[in-house]
Amino acid sequence: MFVSQLNPIAFSLGPISIRWYGILFSFGFILGYIIMQLFFRKKGYKTDDLDRLLVYIFIGTVLGARLAHCLIYEPDYYFSHPVDIIKIWEGGLASHGGCVGVIIATLVFMKVTKWKYKFLELADMICVPTALVCSMIRVGNFFNSEILGMPTNSNYGVIFLRLGETFPRHPAQLYEAIAYFTIFLVLLGTYTLIKKRPNGLIFGLLFTLAFTARFLIEPFKEEQADYSTNVLLNVGQLLSIPFILLGIAIIIYSYLKAKKQKD
């Protein structure tokens, strides 16, 4: 059993408080930038384009994740308090929306650069560090004592003392962090070691593996939505199913396309 008294604020500069969540989120993007630089240089692509791409991705991630959280998980509150939608510093980002935001941002980037990049090839490169960023975000959630797990009803778990609780919960944030970091290693290994893989394979693998992990971990988490689905599966699980199916479809498409090009 672990008693968490972690302070979500890393340090303060006068009236400005810097949270661990923000540090981990930013650090994840920095590491992702370094990884993408290596990929771009190996392909002989311009790193100036990468700088522009990552700006689009950052904006797309934040906007997509924030809007998805507000409109999917707490629609009643945010429709009544629309100004609070912009208060990203108070927390509330949904990974499903973040993924959609990244895809849209990548397509915008491709249009701006006059379609000189192949979408699936670019998506494969982006997906490797994306899994790492997702892992670090979940560690940030743990520091914030948010996205809580269900009570374990045993001596196993984490007591979030900062919330005034005296009972242990499943550290669901850490379950996801470990799952996403493992997926990052799988994707990195696939990208660097499997030379004859079809474009789109890693893109499909990220969706399939990440959202399967999300689907399996959701039952250990408190319901995040402010409403009930009235079915066996919760909102997070229902949202994960289309992404899992999309991931499988992308994998199949990538192999069929590669086979067709060989023929």
C-alpha positions in Angstrom: 0.0 0.0 0.0 1.2 3.5 -0.8 0.0 6.6 0.8 0.1 9.5 -1.7 0.8 12.9 -0.4 2.3 14.1 -3.7 2.0 17.8 -4.3 0.8 18.5 -7.8 2.7 21.8 -7.8 6.4 21.3 -8.5 7.4 24.9 -7.7 6.1 28.5 -7.8 7.5 31.6 -9.3 5.7 34.4 -7.5 2.0 34.0 -8.3 2.7 31.4 -11.0 2.6 27.8 -10.0 4.2 25.2 -12.2 2.6 21.7 -11.9 4.2 18.4 -12.4 1.5 17.6 -15.0 2.6 20.5 -17.2 6.3 19.6 -16.7 5.7 16.0 -17.7 3.4 17.0 -20.6 6.1 19.4 -21.9 9.0 17.1 -21.3 7.1 14.4 -23.3 6.8 16.7 -26.2 10.5 17.6 -26.0 11.5 13.9 -26.0 9.0 13.4 -28.9 10.7 16.2 -30.8 14.1 14.7 -30.3 12.8 11.3 -31.6 11.1 12.9 -34.5 14.3 14.8 -35.4 16.1 11.5 -35.6 13.4 10.0 -37.8 13.4 13.1 -40.1 17.1 13.2 -40.5 17.3 9.5 -41.3 14.7 10.0 -44.0 16.5 13.1 -45.3 13.5 15.4 -44.6 13.8 19.0 -43.6 13.8 19.6 -39.9 12.3 23.1 -40.5 9.1 21.3 -41.5 9.3 19.2 -38.3 9.2 22.4 -36.2 6.1 23.5 -38.0 4.5 20.0 -37.7 5.0 19.8 -34.0 3.4 23.2 -33.4 0.4 22.0 -35.3 0.4 18.7 -33.3 0.7 20.5 -30.0 -2.3 22.7 -30.8 -4.3 19.9 -32.2 -3.6 17.7 -29.2 -4.7 20.3 -26.7 -7.7 21.5 -28.5 -8.9 18.0 -29.5 -8.4 16.6 -26.0 -9.9 19.5 -24.2 -13.0 19.7 -26.4 -13.6 16.0 -26.2 -13.4 16.0 -22.4 -15.8 18.9 -22.1 -18.3 17.7 -24.7 -18.1 13.9 -24.0 -17.4 13.5 -20.2 -19.0 16.6 -18.7 -21.4 18.2 -21.3 -24.0 19.4 -18.8 -21.4 21.4 -16.8 -19.6 22.9 -19.7 -22.7 23.8 -21.7 -23.8 25.7 -18.5 -20.3 27.2 -18.0 -18.8 27.6 -21.6 -16.1 30.0 -20.4 -14.6 27.2 -18.3 -13.8 25.3 -21.5 -10.7 27.4 -21.9 -9.5 26.7 -18.4 -7.2 23.9 -19.5 -4.9 24.5 -16.4 -7.7 23.1 -14.2 -7.4 19.7 -15.9 -9.6 17.7 -18.2 -8.1 16.3 -21.4 -9.5 13.2 -23.2 -7.1 11.0 -25.1 -9.7 10.0 -27.7 -10.1 13.7 -28.7 -6.3 14.2 -28.6 -5.9 11.4 -31.2 -8.4 13.0 -33.5 -6.8 16.4 -33.0 -3.4 15.0 -33.9 -4.8 13.4 -37.1 -6.5 16.7 -38.2 -3.3 18.7 -37.3 -1.2 16.3 -39.5 -3.6 16.7 -42.4 -3.5 20.5 -42.1 0.3 20.3 -42.0 0.3 18.2 -45.2 -1.9 20.6 -47.0 0.3 23.6 -46.0 3.4 21.7 -47.2 1.6 20.9 -50.5 1.2 17.2 -49.8 4.9 16.4 -50.2 4.8 13.9 -47.4 2.9 10.5 -47.4 0.3 10.5 -44.6 0.9 6.9 -43.4 4.6 7.3 -43.4 4.3 10.5 -41.4 1.7 9.0 -39.1 4.0 6.1 -38.3 6.8 8.5 -37.2 4.4 10.5 -35.1 2.9 7.5 -33.3 6.1 6.3 -31.8 6.7 9.4 -29.5 2.9 9.8 -29.0 2.8 6.6 -26.9 5.6 8.0 -24.7 3.8 11.4 -24.3 0.6 9.5 -23.3 2.6 7.6 -20.6 4.0 10.8 -19.1 0.6 12.5 -19.1 -0.8 9.6 -17.0 2.0 10.0 -14.5 1.0 13.7 -14.4 -2.6 12.6 -13.7 -1.2 10.6 -10.7 0.5 13.6 -9.3 -2.8 15.5 -9.7 -4.7 12.8 -7.9 -7.2 12.6 -10.8 -8.6 9.9 -13.1 -9.0 7.8 -9.9 -9.1 4.1 -9.8 -11.9 2.1 -8.0 -11.5 1.2 -4.3 -9.6 -2.1 -4.0 -11.3 -3.1 -0.8 -8.0 -4.6 0.3 -4.6 -3.6 1.6 -3.4 -3.2 -2.0 -3.5 0.2 -3.7 -2.9 3.9 -3.2 -4.5 6.1 -0.6 -4.8 9.7 -2.0 -4.4 11.4 1.3 -4.5 14.9 -0.4 -8.2 14.2 -1.2 -9.0 13.4 2.4 -9.4 9.7 1.6 -8.4 6.8 4.0 -9.0 3.8 1.7 -6.8 2.4 -1.1 -7.7 2.7 -4.7 -6.3 1.0 -7.9 -3.5 3.2 -9.2 -5.2 3.2 -12.6 -3.2 6.2 -13.8 0.0 4.1 -13.4 -1.6 1.1 -15.0 -2.1 3.2 -18.1 1.3 4.8 -17.8 3.0 1.4 -17.8 0.8 0.2 -20.6 1.6 3.2 -22.9 5.3 3.1 -22.1 5.4 -0.6 -23.0 3.5 0.2 -26.3 6.1 3.0 -26.9 8.9 0.4 -26.7 7.0 -2.0 -29.0 6.4 0.8 -31.6 10.0 2.0 -31.3 11.3 -1.5 -31.8 9.0 -2.1 -34.8 10.0 1.2 -36.4 13.8 0.7 -36.0 14.2 -3.0 -36.4 11.6 -4.1 -39.0 12.8 -2.5 -42.1 10.3 -4.0 -44.6 7.2 -3.1 -42.7 4.3 -1.4 -44.6 3.6 2.3 -44.1 0.7 2.5 -41.6 1.6 -0.5 -39.6 2.7 1.5 -36.6 -0.2 3.9 -36.9 -2.6 0.9 -36.7 -0.7 -0.7 -33.9 -0.8 2.4 -31.7 -4.6 2.6 -32.1 -5.1 -1.1 -31.6 -2.8 -1.5 -28.6 -3.4 1.8 -26.8 -7.1 1.6 -26.9 -7.2 -2.1 -26.1 -5.2 -1.3 -23.0 -7.6 1.6 -22.3 -10.6 -0.7 -22.7 -9.1 -3.3 -20.3 -8.1 -0.7 -17.6 -11.4 1.2 -17.7 -13.2 -1.2 -15.3 -10.5 -0.3 -12.6 -11.3 3.4 -12.9 -14.1 5.6 -11.5 -16.5 6.6 -14.2 -15.2 9.9 -15.6 -18.4 11.0 -17.4 -21.1 12.9 -15.4 -23.8 10.6 -16.8 -24.4 6.8 -17.1 -24.4 4.8 -20.3 -27.0 2.4 -18.8 -25.1 -0.5 -20.3 -22.3 -2.8 -19.2 -19.5 -0.8 -20.7 -18.7 2.7 -19.5 -18.1 5.8 -21.7 -14.3 5.3 -22.0 -14.8 1.7 -23.1 -17.5 2.6 -25.7 -15.3 5.3 -27.1 -12.3 2.9 -27.3 -14.1 0.3 -29.5 -14.2 2.4 -32.7 -10.5 3.3 -32.3 -9.6 -0.4 -31.8 -11.5 -1.4 -35.0 -9.9 1.6 -36.9 -6.5 0.4 -35.8 -7.1 -3.1 -37.1 -8.5 -1.7 -40.3 -5.4 0.4 -40.8 -3.1 -2.6 -40.2 -5.0 -4.7 -42.8 -5.1 -1.8 -45.3 -1.3 -1.2 -44.9 -0.5 -4.8 -45.7 -3.0 -5.0 -48.6 -1.6 -1.7 -50.0 2.0 -3.0 -49.7 1.1 -6.3 -51.3 -0.6 -4.5 -54.2 2.4 -2.3 -54.8 4.6 -5.4 -55.0 2.3 -7.1 -57.5 
